[in-house]
Amino acid sequence: LKRMYYGLTWRRNFYLRIAHADAFVVLSDSFRKDFYAFLPGVRREKITAIPNMNSFENESIPAAKEKEVLFVGRLDNPVKGGDRLLKIWSAVCRREPGWFLRIVGDGPDREFLTGLAEECGCVNYSFEGASDHPEEYYRRASILCMTSTFEGFGMVLIEGMQHGCVPMAFNSYAAVRDLVIPDRTGILVPPFDEEEYARQLIRLMQDAPLRAAMAQAGLQHASLFS
């Protein structure tokens, strides 16, 4: 009953908002299809898509890339899936001991996640806390991992690509396919297959030419959002 009530309430609120608006903007063309399915009968000409724009003006891949995997995001577990990241890293870190995981961000679940990292037996990782200059981390990292349950757009993917980080993400929300072209600009993993994610992460770690090719393609693709 609650689901029915909230479903009807949400639909009513959106219909009212769109009825009184000149335009309704979403972040991706793929979300327009969701809207049409969620709100049949809405005037389609009112809904348009404008993606987020690039955060930085970087036009080349930094030379000083390290064997670092990077996570940038709020430590809000139900949304960002930090527990998935740590379970994946626990399966990877001892197989690839030359690599290091940096977790940049803070949030309500930091204490839980630091405890989980120890419980899972993770090594070669650090919780860096929040940063006003994430570009310093992007410049060093070779791989950017997103493990979110859902996102609106996923700016960290584009920010990483602008700095030559190869992005990995779960194919868990529609707009991610605007940013990550599978096996060209990055890697998409079926949601929420942690074993496959770990396998693909190891593949990227072990294949430097593949990382270089994806990093270059990602930098070019990011220019679409300038």
trRosetta pair geometry for C-beta under 8 A, 3 or more apart (Angstrom, degrees):
i j d omega theta_ij theta_ji phi_ij phi_ji
1 4 5.6 -54 -149 37 33 111
1 5 6.2 34 153 -21 67 106
2 5 5.6 -55 -146 36 31 111
2 6 6.2 20 161 -10 67 108
3 6 6.2 -59 -142 43 27 102
3 7 6.0 31 157 -23 63 111
4 7 5.7 -57 -145 37 26 113
4 8 6.3 21 159 -14 63 108
5 8 6.1 -62 -152 39 26 105
5 9 6.1 23 153 -18 65 111
6 9 5.4 -53 -139 39 34 112
6 10 6.0 37 160 -21 67 104
7 10 6.0 -53 -146 35 26 109
7 11 6.5 23 156 -16 61 108
8 11 5.8 -56 -148 37 31 111
8 12 6.2 31 155 -20 65 107
9 12 5.7 -55 -148 37 30 111
9 13 6.3 28 155 -18 65 107
10 13 5.8 -58 -147 37 30 109
10 14 6.3 24 158 -15 66 108
11 14 5.9 -59 -148 39 29 107
11 15 6.2 31 155 -20 66 107
11 38 7.1 -156 -102 161 90 84
11 39 6.4 163 -144 -98 86 82
12 15 5.8 -55 -147 36 29 112
12 16 6.4 27 156 -17 64 107
13 16 5.8 -57 -150 37 30 110
13 17 6.3 27 155 -18 66 108
14 17 5.7 -54 -143 38 33 110
14 18 6.0 26 161 -13 68 109
14 38 7.5 13 76 124 166 116
14 39 5.8 -115 111 -79 128 137
15 18 6.1 -60 -143 42 26 104
15 19 6.0 32 156 -27 63 110
15 39 6.4 173 -75 -144 80 119
15 42 7.1 -134 -111 -91 72 98
16 19 5.7 -54 -145 32 27 115
16 20 6.6 5 163 -2 62 110
17 20 6.5 -74 -154 45 26 95
17 21 6.0 20 155 -23 67 120
17 24 7.3 95 121 -102 101 121
18 21 5.5 -62 -136 37 32 112
18 24 5.1 -35 -111 -45 91 143
18 39 7.3 103 11 160 157 163
18 42 5.8 -5 122 -146 160 117
18 43 7.5 176 152 39 115 87
18 46 5.9 113 -170 115 99 147
18 47 7.6 -22 -132 -65 126 93
21 24 5.5 92 96 -63 147 82
21 46 6.7 109 93 -175 96 124
22 46 7.4 -170 149 -139 30 93
23 46 5.7 -169 -122 -168 44 65
23 47 7.6 146 -168 -93 68 22
23 48 5.9 -16 -170 14 118 113
24 35 7.8 155 110 -146 131 156
24 46 5.5 48 12 137 94 96
24 47 5.0 -29 73 -101 100 70
24 48 7.5 146 74 23 49 65
25 47 7.8 162 -88 -155 23 55
25 48 5.8 -27 -108 74 69 83
25 49 7.3 125 -162 -115 66 22
25 50 5.4 -21 -162 22 119 107
26 31 3.9 -148 163 97 140 130
26 32 6.0 -175 48 -62 141 66
26 35 6.6 -138 -48 -37 148 133
26 47 6.5 17 -3 -173 110 100
26 48 7.6 178 28 91 73 35
26 49 5.3 -37 76 -104 83 75
27 31 6.2 71 50 2 68 149
27 49 6.8 7 113 -155 13 85
27 50 7.2 -53 -120 78 40 52
27 51 5.7 68 -178 -118 70 53
27 52 6.4 -1 -145 -24 111 83
27 152 5.6 97 7 157 156 89
27 153 4.6 -109 167 -76 148 106
27 175 5.9 -3 105 -102 108 152
28 31 4.8 103 64 -5 82 99
28 32 7.8 -132 104 -8 55 78
28 49 5.7 -20 144 -152 9 130
28 51 6.3 52 -84 -90 64 92
28 153 7.0 162 -41 -110 106 78
28 174 6.2 176 97 109 142 101
28 175 3.8 -164 -36 -103 155 97
28 178 5.3 -140 -131 -27 117 147
29 32 5.5 -40 -165 15 47 116
29 33 7.6 47 145 -15 66 94
29 49 4.7 -114 -69 9 53 167
29 178 7.6 135 29 -86 88 124
30 33 6.0 -46 -166 27 44 112
30 34 7.0 45 141 -17 66 102
30 174 3.5 -166 131 157 134 122
30 175 5.9 -165 51 -73 123 53
30 177 6.9 97 -55 54 154 110
30 178 6.9 -137 -3 -42 118 106
31 34 5.1 -47 -153 35 47 117
31 35 6.3 53 148 -25 70 99
31 49 6.8 138 51 -105 98 110
31 174 6.1 164 -63 75 62 137
31 175 6.7 -2 -39 -59 104 102
32 35 5.5 -51 -152 32 35 114
32 36 6.5 35 152 -20 66 102
32 44 7.8 71 -178 -154 111 90
32 47 5.4 144 -127 127 94 123
32 48 7.9 -1 -88 -126 125 13
32 49 5.9 -87 -39 -49 113 112
33 36 5.8 -52 -149 34 33 110
33 37 6.5 29 153 -14 64 106
33 174 7.7 -172 55 -146 110 158
34 37 5.9 -61 -152 39 31 108
34 38 5.9 23 154 -15 69 113
34 174 6.6 -144 -38 -11 125 155
35 38 5.7 -60 -139 43 29 106
35 39 5.7 -25 175 31 69 107
35 42 6.8 -71 151 61 100 151
35 47 5.6 178 96 -137 158 162
36 39 6.9 -72 -123 64 19 71
36 40 6.9 55 172 -96 59 53
36 42 7.0 -132 -111 51 54 106
36 44 6.6 16 -95 -102 112 103
36 47 7.9 -147 -57 50 82 156
37 40 7.3 0 -150 -60 23 83
39 42 4.2 39 123 -29 115 127
42 46 7.1 -99 162 51 96 119
42 47 7.1 56 127 -29 126 124
43 46 4.8 73 90 -7 99 111
44 47 6.1 -65 -159 35 47 103
51 153 6.6 130 -155 -137 80 126
51 175 7.8 149 -118 -154 101 119
51 178 6.7 -161 -101 146 140 151
51 225 5.9 -82 110 -121 127 103
52 153 5.0 104 2 143 122 168
52 155 5.7 -65 107 -89 155 101
52 158 7.5 -169 91 26 107 154
52 225 7.0 23 93 -169 61 125
53 225 5.8 170 -139 163 42 81
53 226 6.9 30 -161 173 94 16
54 57 7.4 117 117 -80 127 43
54 158 6.2 -133 -109 151 70 124
54 159 7.8 139 -155 -87 69 59
54 162 6.2 115 -151 -80 116 142
54 222 6.3 85 -100 167 120 97
54 225 5.1 126 -47 107 82 93
54 226 5.3 -13 9 -104 130 49
55 155 6.4 80 -37 177 121 119
55 158 7.4 129 4 101 92 106
55 159 5.2 -3 36 -96 128 104
55 162 7.5 -153 54 22 81 158
56 135 6.1 117 -89 -99 145 128
56 159 6.6 93 2 -136 111 78
56 162 5.2 147 64 130 113 151
56 163 7.4 34 65 -53 157 96
58 135 7.7 167 -45 -145 133 121
58 162 4.7 112 60 158 113 98
58 163 5.8 30 96 -82 169 67
59 219 7.9 96 -168 179 35 115
60 219 7.5 35 -133 -161 20 152
61 65 7.6 -13 162 -52 103 123
61 163 7.3 98 -132 172 58 36
61 164 3.3 91 -138 -80 98 134
61 215 5.6 72 -116 147 144 120
61 216 6.9 -72 -30 -84 140 63
61 219 5.9 -101 -59 -59 93 147
62 65 6.5 136 92 -58 88 75
62 139 4.4 65 -18 -158 168 83
62 140 7.7 -50 97 -64 146 32
62 163 6.2 1 -2 -169 109 84
62 164 6.0 -143 30 28 70 135
64 139 6.9 28 70 149 97 98
64 140 6.6 -38 116 -108 94 66
65 140 6.9 131 -135 -170 39 35
65 141 7.5 -29 -148 102 81 18
65 142 5.0 84 177 -83 115 88
65 164 6.6 -97 -83 115 125 129
66 100 7.6 -24 135 42 119 112
66 140 4.7 -1 15 178 115 90
66 141 7.0 -38 58 -93 89 29
66 142 6.7 -134 76 -26 43 97
67 98 5.3 -7 118 132 165 91
67 99 4.7 -110 154 -102 102 65
67 100 6.7 97 102 13 78 79
67 142 6.5 -20 -118 7 33 135
67 205 7.4 64 -156 -148 98 92
68 99 7.0 161 -94 -162 23 74
68 100 5.2 -29 -111 70 75 90
68 101 7.6 144 -164 -97 66 22
68 102 6.0 6 -172 0 116 111
68 140 5.5 27 35 127 149 97
68 141 4.4 -96 98 -111 105 66
68 142 6.1 130 54 10 60 79
68 143 7.6 -165 101 38 48 74
69 89 7.7 -175 84 -106 146 105
69 99 6.1 47 -15 168 102 118
69 100 7.2 -170 26 90 74 39
69 101 4.8 -25 72 -104 104 72
69 102 7.4 169 83 23 51 66
69 141 6.7 72 -141 -153 10 109
69 142 7.4 -45 -78 60 51 80
69 143 4.7 -24 -114 76 76 107
69 144 7.7 158 -165 -94 61 19
69 145 5.8 27 176 -15 106 116
69 201 7.3 27 -113 -162 144 119
69 205 8.0 -44 -61 -83 113 107
70 101 7.8 172 -80 -155 25 56
70 102 5.4 -14 -112 65 70 96
70 104 6.8 -3 -166 4 94 113
70 137 5.6 133 -132 153 134 109
70 138 7.0 -172 108 -93 173 48
70 141 3.7 -39 -25 -109 124 165
70 143 7.0 167 21 88 74 52
70 144 5.1 -32 71 -108 98 67
70 145 7.0 167 77 19 43 75
70 160 7.0 176 78 -113 127 119
70 165 6.4 -58 41 -136 127 146
71 82 7.6 112 158 -118 153 81
71 85 5.7 35 -88 -148 152 157
71 101 7.1 21 -3 -176 103 97
71 102 7.2 -167 32 95 68 52
71 103 4.8 -7 64 -118 113 68
71 104 6.7 176 89 28 57 68
71 105 7.3 -79 122 13 87 119
71 144 7.6 129 -90 -163 35 64
71 145 5.3 -40 -81 71 86 93
71 146 7.6 139 -132 -89 79 40
71 147 7.6 -25 -123 6 123 101
72 104 4.7 -12 -108 71 72 110
72 105 6.1 127 -166 -44 44 110
72 134 5.3 65 -133 -150 141 139
72 137 6.9 150 -77 89 114 140
72 138 7.8 -19 -39 -66 147 91
72 144 7.2 -33 10 -148 100 109
72 156 4.6 179 76 -134 109 131
72 159 7.4 -68 72 82 155 133
72 160 7.6 -179 19 -61 127 105
73 76 8.0 -99 146 29 96 85
73 80 4.8 163 131 -136 134 135
73 82 8.0 -160 85 -72 113 96
73 104 7.9 92 12 82 43 70
73 105 4.9 -42 79 -59 31 166
73 146 7.4 99 -39 -124 144 81
73 148 7.4 -146 -148 -70 165 106
73 156 6.2 -74 -65 -32 92 157
74 79 7.5 18 78 76 110 124
74 80 6.0 -172 74 -42 69 145
74 105 5.4 -137 -87 -179 22 127
74 106 7.3 -30 -138 76 60 40
74 107 4.3 96 177 -72 78 137
75 80 6.9 -106 -123 63 24 147
75 82 5.7 23 -141 -51 73 158
75 103 7.7 64 -84 160 109 120
75 105 5.5 156 -34 114 80 103
75 106 5.9 -52 14 -174 113 21
75 107 3.4 -177 59 46 69 105
75 108 7.1 -164 98 46 84 42
75 109 4.9 -142 145 66 89 81
75 110 4.7 81 98 -70 160 70
75 113 5.8 -114 -160 8 119 147
76 79 4.9 11 106 39 108 109
76 80 5.3 101 62 2 71 110
76 107 4.7 -101 -49 174 71 150
76 108 6.2 53 -104 36 73 95
76 109 6.1 135 -114 8 24 114
77 80 6.6 -72 -110 57 21 83
77 81 6.9 78 -166 -91 56 17
77 82 5.2 -82 -105 36 75 98
77 83 5.7 48 -150 -17 116 101
77 109 4.2 157 -25 -129 102 175
77 112 6.7 -53 -41 88 144 137
77 113 7.0 -178 -79 -64 110 106
78 149 6.6 -41 159 8 54 149
79 148 6.3 -16 153 -148 65 93
79 149 5.8 -112 -146 39 30 106
79 150 6.9 -72 -148 55 75 73
80 107 7.8 124 17 38 144 166
80 147 7.0 62 157 74 60 78
80 148 5.3 -45 -130 -101 41 79
80 149 7.6 -38 -13 7 10 81
81 84 4.2 -11 169 21 105 121
81 85 6.5 117 120 -23 80 86
81 147 3.9 -127 102 122 119 91
81 148 5.4 -175 13 -107 112 20
81 149 5.5 147 -51 -37 108 73
81 170 7.7 25 44 4 172 137
81 192 7.4 -149 -134 -144 143 133
82 85 5.3 -48 -152 31 43 117
82 86 6.5 37 154 -16 70 103
82 103 7.5 68 -140 -147 111 135
82 109 6.4 165 42 104 139 128
82 113 4.8 -33 130 -110 135 137
82 147 7.1 134 -84 70 24 124
83 86 6.0 -56 -150 38 33 107
83 87 6.4 32 153 -17 66 107
83 113 6.9 -126 -73 -109 62 85
83 116 5.9 -79 -121 172 81 168
84 87 5.8 -59 -148 39 31 109
84 88 6.2 32 154 -19 67 108
84 147 4.2 -171 85 172 118 134
84 192 6.3 -92 -114 177 144 118
84 194 5.8 -144 -156 -96 88 110
84 197 7.6 45 164 54 108 166
85 88 5.8 -59 -151 37 28 111
85 89 6.2 25 153 -18 66 108
85 101 8.0 149 163 -168 106 141
85 103 7.5 122 123 -102 147 115
85 145 6.1 126 -126 122 105 131
85 147 4.5 -154 -58 4 85 150
86 89 5.5 -51 -141 38 33 111
86 90 6.3 41 155 -26 64 101
86 113 6.5 176 -37 -162 143 85
86 116 5.3 104 95 117 160 109
86 117 5.1 -112 -141 -89 130 70
86 120 5.5 146 146 26 100 156
86 122 5.9 -80 -160 -53 87 143
87 90 5.7 -47 -148 29 31 115
87 91 7.0 26 153 -14 60 104
87 120 6.0 -135 -98 -126 52 146
87 194 5.6 -17 106 -163 117 151
88 91 6.0 -64 -161 37 33 108
88 92 6.3 15 150 -10 68 118
88 145 7.6 -173 90 -164 146 149
88 147 7.1 -160 2 -96 139 138
88 194 5.3 -135 -76 -162 86 91
88 197 5.1 -58 -118 105 134 118
88 198 4.9 -164 -154 -73 78 87
88 201 6.7 100 166 -1 117 152
89 92 5.5 -69 -142 45 35 106
89 93 5.4 41 167 -42 77 107
89 101 5.3 -21 -127 -44 139 163
89 117 7.9 -12 79 -129 131 90
89 120 7.7 88 76 115 86 139
89 122 5.3 34 110 -125 112 116
89 125 6.3 59 162 -75 151 138
90 93 6.5 -31 -118 14 23 111
90 120 3.8 -104 -74 155 148 112
90 121 5.6 91 -146 66 109 80
90 122 5.1 -83 -83 -75 78 76
91 95 7.6 -3 148 0 55 124
91 194 7.5 126 6 147 146 100
91 195 7.5 -124 -180 -115 171 57
91 198 4.3 -22 93 -133 129 156
92 95 5.9 -81 -160 45 39 108
92 96 5.9 -20 168 27 83 110
92 99 7.6 -44 140 74 108 136
92 198 5.3 -154 -58 -150 99 92
92 201 5.6 -40 -105 99 151 128
92 202 5.9 -156 -130 -66 98 90
92 205 7.6 140 -173 -16 118 151
93 96 6.9 -82 -141 60 22 74
93 97 7.1 61 161 -99 62 53
93 99 7.3 -128 -127 78 59 94
93 101 7.2 -72 -92 -9 110 118
93 122 5.8 103 -2 -152 158 66
93 123 5.1 161 140 57 136 74
93 124 5.2 173 -159 48 112 108
93 125 7.1 -68 -104 -37 142 103
94 97 6.4 12 -146 -71 36 90
94 123 6.7 74 -70 37 79 121
95 202 6.2 -21 107 -115 135 127
96 99 4.6 15 128 12 112 119
96 202 6.3 -172 -37 -123 128 80
96 205 4.9 -8 -132 145 160 157
96 206 7.5 -121 -101 -59 121 83
97 123 7.7 -10 -127 99 84 124
97 124 6.7 165 -154 -38 57 150
99 124 6.7 103 93 137 53 143
99 205 5.7 -61 -59 -135 149 129
100 124 4.9 -117 -110 173 64 96
100 125 6.9 167 -169 -88 65 38
100 126 7.6 9 175 3 107 96
101 122 7.7 -61 45 -175 139 124
101 124 6.6 96 14 116 80 78
101 125 4.1 -13 67 -112 103 91
101 126 7.5 172 92 23 64 55
102 125 7.5 -178 -75 -156 29 61
102 126 5.7 -9 -117 61 67 92
102 128 5.5 31 -174 -32 96 127
102 137 6.0 -147 108 -147 143 120
102 141 6.9 -120 42 -82 118 117
103 113 7.8 -158 164 138 164 137
103 125 6.8 34 -12 179 104 104
103 126 6.9 -159 29 95 79 46
103 127 5.0 -30 72 -110 114 59
103 128 6.3 177 78 11 51 83
104 128 4.7 -22 -98 63 68 127
104 129 7.5 -18 -146 71 55 34
104 130 7.5 86 173 -127 71 25
104 131 5.4 -40 -166 10 115 122
104 134 5.9 131 132 -121 152 97
104 137 5.4 -117 -49 -22 151 173
105 128 7.9 61 9 66 42 88
105 129 7.7 -136 77 165 12 20
105 130 6.0 32 -143 -95 32 63
105 131 7.9 -66 -66 14 43 82
106 110 5.8 -19 -151 -63 66 137
106 129 5.5 13 -63 -155 110 60
106 130 4.3 -60 4 -41 112 96
107 110 6.0 142 60 -41 56 88
109 112 4.7 -52 -166 45 78 118
109 113 5.5 77 134 -26 90 103
110 113 5.9 -64 -146 40 29 107
110 114 6.2 28 159 -20 67 106
110 127 6.8 110 -156 -169 101 147
111 114 6.0 -52 -144 34 29 108
111 115 6.5 27 156 -14 61 108
112 115 5.9 -64 -157 39 29 110
112 116 6.2 28 150 -21 67 109
113 116 5.4 -50 -142 36 36 113
113 117 6.4 45 155 -27 65 98
113 127 7.5 127 103 -94 112 132
114 117 5.7 -45 -151 26 33 115
114 118 7.1 29 152 -12 60 102
114 127 6.0 -57 -88 -23 101 152
115 118 6.0 -58 -157 37 35 108
115 119 6.2 34 149 -20 69 110
116 119 5.3 -55 -143 39 36 114
116 120 6.0 30 159 -16 70 108
117 120 6.1 -59 -145 40 25 105
117 122 4.4 -63 -169 38 80 134
117 125 6.3 -128 -157 83 134 143
117 127 8.0 -148 -11 -44 159 108
118 121 7.7 39 177 -70 32 28
118 122 7.3 -72 -69 38 25 88
122 125 5.2 -13 149 12 122 139
128 131 6.5 -9 127 -43 118 119
128 137 7.3 169 65 -88 174 138
131 134 5.3 126 90 -73 118 64
131 136 7.3 -117 174 44 143 110
131 137 6.9 121 61 -16 166 123
133 136 5.0 50 126 -10 105 109
134 137 5.4 -52 -167 38 61 110
134 138 6.1 63 138 -24 81 102
134 156 8.0 -79 151 -123 157 92
134 159 6.9 36 102 149 126 145
135 138 5.2 -50 -141 38 41 116
135 139 6.2 51 158 -30 69 98
135 159 7.6 -111 -88 -178 73 107
135 163 6.6 170 -149 -76 74 144
136 139 6.1 -47 -153 24 27 113
136 140 7.4 13 154 -8 57 106
137 140 6.2 -65 -156 39 35 102
137 141 6.0 25 158 -20 73 115
138 141 6.1 -61 -135 36 28 106
138 144 7.6 1 -121 -78 81 123
138 159 6.1 -108 -91 143 151 90
138 160 5.6 -149 -131 -113 105 54
138 162 7.4 15 162 74 147 84
138 163 3.7 96 144 54 110 160
138 165 5.7 -98 -153 -23 77 128
139 163 5.5 -96 -79 -167 47 127
141 144 6.3 91 121 -71 137 73
141 160 7.3 -54 86 -139 124 102
141 163 7.8 66 56 108 87 121
141 165 5.1 21 99 -106 102 118
142 164 7.8 -45 -129 127 50 91
142 165 6.6 135 158 -125 14 65
142 166 6.7 -1 154 16 67 97
142 211 5.9 5 175 -173 112 144
142 215 7.8 -71 -159 -74 69 133
143 165 6.3 115 -142 -168 7 84
143 166 5.2 -31 -111 63 67 90
143 167 7.9 142 -166 -95 60 19
143 168 6.5 13 -177 -6 104 112
143 201 7.0 111 162 -144 158 84
143 204 5.7 104 -99 126 134 139
143 205 7.3 -58 -23 -74 149 72
143 211 7.3 -79 -69 -126 89 118
144 156 6.7 -169 177 146 134 97
144 157 6.9 167 106 -115 136 48
144 160 3.5 -42 -31 -136 160 161
144 161 7.9 -94 27 -44 141 59
144 165 4.1 71 -28 143 106 131
144 166 7.0 -179 22 78 76 36
144 167 4.8 -28 72 -103 106 67
144 168 7.0 176 87 23 54 69
145 167 8.0 156 -86 -156 22 55
145 168 5.1 -16 -113 65 65 106
145 169 7.8 152 -165 -77 45 54
145 201 7.2 9 -93 -106 122 124
146 151 7.6 -23 178 -40 137 144
146 154 6.4 27 -138 -149 168 117
146 156 6.4 146 -82 82 115 120
146 157 6.2 -45 -24 -69 145 96
146 167 6.7 8 1 -168 108 101
146 168 6.8 -176 31 90 68 55
146 169 4.1 -1 69 -103 111 95
146 170 7.4 -117 107 15 84 71
147 169 7.6 -150 -73 -136 29 56
147 170 6.4 65 -146 -15 46 111
147 192 8.0 74 -172 -152 84 105
147 197 7.5 61 -109 -160 99 160
148 151 5.0 60 112 -47 160 98
148 154 7.3 -150 27 -102 148 103
148 169 7.2 -12 32 -152 91 102
148 170 7.0 -146 63 42 56 107
148 172 6.6 -158 97 68 74 134
148 173 7.5 -32 105 -2 115 124
149 172 6.2 -127 -176 153 31 150
149 192 7.7 -28 -108 -83 67 135
150 172 6.0 -119 -84 129 55 106
150 173 4.7 106 -145 -70 72 126
151 154 4.3 76 122 -64 159 85
151 173 5.3 -164 43 45 68 154
151 175 7.0 -103 93 64 95 114
151 176 7.0 96 50 -65 119 96
152 175 7.1 15 147 28 37 153
153 175 5.3 -77 -122 132 47 153
153 179 7.8 107 170 -45 71 132
154 157 4.5 26 138 2 109 119
154 158 7.4 123 108 -9 75 86
154 169 7.0 15 -152 -113 152 159
154 173 7.7 160 -39 69 119 125
154 175 6.6 173 11 103 105 108
154 176 5.9 56 -1 -98 158 77
154 179 5.9 -123 83 15 120 162
155 158 5.8 -59 -158 41 48 106
155 159 5.9 47 148 -21 78 108
156 159 5.4 -54 -140 41 36 114
156 160 6.0 40 158 -22 67 104
157 160 6.0 -56 -151 35 25 109
157 161 6.4 23 152 -17 61 109
157 167 4.6 55 -143 -130 84 160
157 169 6.5 -31 -92 -42 127 139
157 176 7.3 139 -45 -137 168 77
157 179 4.6 74 112 149 138 145
157 180 6.3 -87 -168 -49 138 100
157 186 7.4 -79 -159 -19 106 172
158 161 5.6 -55 -145 38 33 112
158 162 6.4 39 154 -25 65 102
158 179 5.9 -99 -60 -137 84 118
158 222 5.3 131 -158 -129 79 99
158 225 5.7 -49 -141 64 144 155
159 162 5.8 -51 -153 29 31 115
159 163 7.0 6 155 1 61 108
160 163 6.1 -77 -157 48 33 96
160 165 3.5 -74 -178 70 96 126
160 166 7.9 -67 142 44 117 12
160 167 5.4 123 84 -74 135 96
160 218 7.9 -40 109 158 80 144
161 164 7.7 64 -166 -61 32 14
161 165 6.6 -86 -66 63 32 73
161 167 6.1 -45 -58 -21 93 116
161 179 7.6 -163 -14 -179 146 94
161 185 6.6 11 -124 178 132 110
161 186 7.4 -83 -85 -48 110 121
161 215 7.9 -180 -144 -146 60 53
161 218 3.7 -127 -144 163 101 109
161 219 6.2 -170 161 -73 78 40
161 221 6.6 -59 171 72 147 99
161 222 4.4 170 108 -59 115 123
162 219 6.7 95 -128 -124 31 70
162 222 4.8 -162 -72 155 73 162
164 215 4.2 35 -160 -171 74 121
164 216 7.9 15 -122 -64 88 45
164 218 7.4 133 -124 75 32 117
164 219 6.2 -2 -80 -61 65 116
165 215 7.1 101 14 -117 5 97
165 218 7.7 -93 75 111 47 157
166 186 5.6 158 -180 -110 70 75
166 187 7.5 45 154 -2 105 93
166 204 6.1 -164 95 -155 143 133
166 211 5.3 -113 -23 -142 144 75
166 214 4.5 55 -121 105 115 127
166 215 5.5 -77 -62 -68 85 76
166 218 6.6 -175 -111 -21 54 151
167 179 7.3 -28 77 134 161 109
167 180 5.5 -116 92 -94 119 116
167 185 7.3 9 39 133 102 84
167 186 3.9 -23 68 -121 78 151
167 187 7.5 -162 103 35 55 62
167 218 6.9 143 5 -128 95 143
168 186 6.2 -157 -72 179 40 103
168 187 4.7 -7 -113 66 83 101
168 188 7.9 175 -155 -82 54 27
168 189 6.9 32 -178 -16 96 111
168 197 7.0 117 159 -154 128 88
168 200 6.6 151 -132 112 129 119
168 201 6.4 -31 -60 -86 176 84
168 204 7.2 -121 -59 -15 126 158
169 172 7.6 -116 156 19 93 92
169 176 5.4 -141 109 -154 143 134
169 180 5.9 -179 33 -8 116 158
169 186 7.2 39 9 135 90 135
169 187 7.8 156 26 89 54 60
169 188 6.1 -22 73 -113 78 68
169 189 7.3 -165 100 24 31 84
170 176 7.9 -82 87 -128 48 177
170 188 7.3 64 -174 -164 16 70
170 189 5.4 -54 -105 72 57 88
170 190 7.5 -13 -152 120 81 18
170 191 4.3 80 173 -92 119 81
170 192 5.7 -11 -127 -112 151 69
170 193 8.0 149 -122 30 100 67
170 197 7.3 -39 -76 -85 84 126
171 176 6.3 -161 -128 86 49 136
171 177 7.2 46 -140 -63 95 95
171 188 4.3 66 -65 172 100 117
171 189 6.6 -166 -7 69 85 33
171 190 6.1 -31 39 -105 112 35
171 191 6.0 -124 66 -27 61 88
172 176 7.1 65 46 -6 58 149
172 191 4.0 98 -86 -81 93 141
172 192 7.0 30 -83 -79 129 86
173 176 5.5 105 68 -16 76 104
174 177 6.7 -58 -180 23 47 106
175 178 5.2 -37 -167 18 63 118
175 179 7.0 45 145 -11 77 103
176 179 5.9 -67 -158 42 42 104
176 180 5.8 -16 166 28 82 108
176 188 6.7 125 131 -113 121 118
177 180 6.9 -67 -112 63 32 71
177 181 7.8 70 -167 -94 62 49
177 188 7.3 8 -91 -80 74 158
179 185 7.7 -132 149 106 52 137
179 186 7.9 -4 125 30 81 140
179 221 7.8 117 -164 135 45 125
180 185 5.8 -150 -142 88 48 100
180 186 4.1 -70 -140 66 103 122
180 187 7.3 -53 -180 49 130 20
180 188 5.5 141 111 -59 128 97
181 184 4.2 -29 104 60 110 118
181 185 4.5 78 38 16 88 103
181 186 7.2 108 49 34 49 74
181 217 7.6 -93 59 145 120 125
181 221 6.7 -156 1 -106 116 155
182 186 7.5 -59 -108 84 34 61
182 187 6.6 54 -142 -135 68 38
182 188 4.8 -72 -90 25 100 104
183 187 6.7 56 -69 -100 53 69
183 214 8.0 -101 -173 -96 31 114
184 214 6.9 144 147 -119 24 78
184 217 5.3 -117 161 146 77 156
185 214 6.1 120 -154 -164 21 79
185 217 4.9 -128 -88 115 69 102
185 218 4.2 119 -160 -87 88 72
185 221 4.8 -28 -100 11 148 155
186 214 6.1 116 -75 -178 41 124
186 218 6.2 71 -45 -90 92 123
187 200 5.0 167 166 167 153 135
187 204 6.8 -116 -13 -57 142 127
189 193 5.8 -134 163 62 104 97
189 196 5.3 158 -154 107 109 107
189 197 4.6 62 -169 -84 176 78
189 200 6.0 -150 -82 21 112 149
190 193 4.9 44 76 -1 91 126
190 196 6.5 38 39 65 91 157
193 196 4.0 23 123 24 122 116
193 197 6.2 154 96 -21 68 85
194 197 5.3 -51 -145 35 35 117
194 198 6.3 37 155 -20 66 102
195 198 5.8 -53 -151 35 30 110
195 199 6.4 31 151 -20 63 106
196 199 5.5 -52 -147 36 35 114
196 200 6.3 31 156 -16 67 106
197 200 6.0 -59 -148 39 27 107
197 201 6.2 30 152 -22 64 108
198 201 5.6 -54 -145 35 30 113
198 202 6.5 31 156 -18 64 104
199 202 6.0 -55 -152 36 29 109
199 203 6.5 34 148 -22 63 105
200 203 5.3 -48 -149 32 36 117
200 204 6.6 37 153 -18 65 101
201 204 5.8 -54 -153 35 33 110
201 205 6.4 35 150 -21 65 106
202 205 5.5 -52 -146 35 34 115
202 206 6.2 22 160 -12 67 111
203 206 6.2 -67 -147 42 25 103
203 207 6.0 -5 165 3 65 121
203 210 7.6 -37 146 81 88 161
204 207 6.3 -75 -134 48 24 94
204 210 6.6 -122 -124 101 58 119
204 211 5.8 95 -171 -79 83 96
204 214 8.0 -53 -129 34 107 153
207 210 3.8 25 126 19 120 121
207 211 6.5 149 98 -18 71 83
208 211 5.6 -53 -148 36 35 113
208 212 6.3 36 155 -21 67 105
209 212 5.6 -54 -147 36 34 113
209 213 6.3 32 156 -18 67 105
210 213 5.9 -56 -147 37 31 109
210 214 6.2 24 157 -13 66 109
211 214 6.0 -61 -145 42 28 106
211 215 6.0 32 157 -24 66 109
212 215 5.7 -53 -144 34 28 113
212 216 6.5 26 157 -17 62 105
213 216 6.0 -57 -152 36 29 108
213 217 6.4 24 154 -13 65 109
214 217 5.7 -57 -144 42 33 109
214 218 5.9 37 155 -24 67 109
215 218 5.7 -55 -146 36 27 114
215 219 6.5 32 155 -23 62 102
216 219 5.8 -49 -150 30 31 112
216 220 6.7 28 153 -14 62 105
217 220 5.8 -57 -153 38 34 110
217 221 6.2 33 151 -20 68 108
218 221 5.5 -55 -143 38 33 111
218 222 6.2 40 156 -27 66 102
219 222 5.8 -50 -150 27 29 115
219 223 7.4 39 149 -30 57 95
220 223 6.0 -46 -167 13 37 115
221 224 6.1 -33 -178 5 51 113
222 225 6.0 -62 -171 38 53 104
222 226 7.8 83 135 -54 69 80
223 226 5.3 -10 -163 -28 56 118
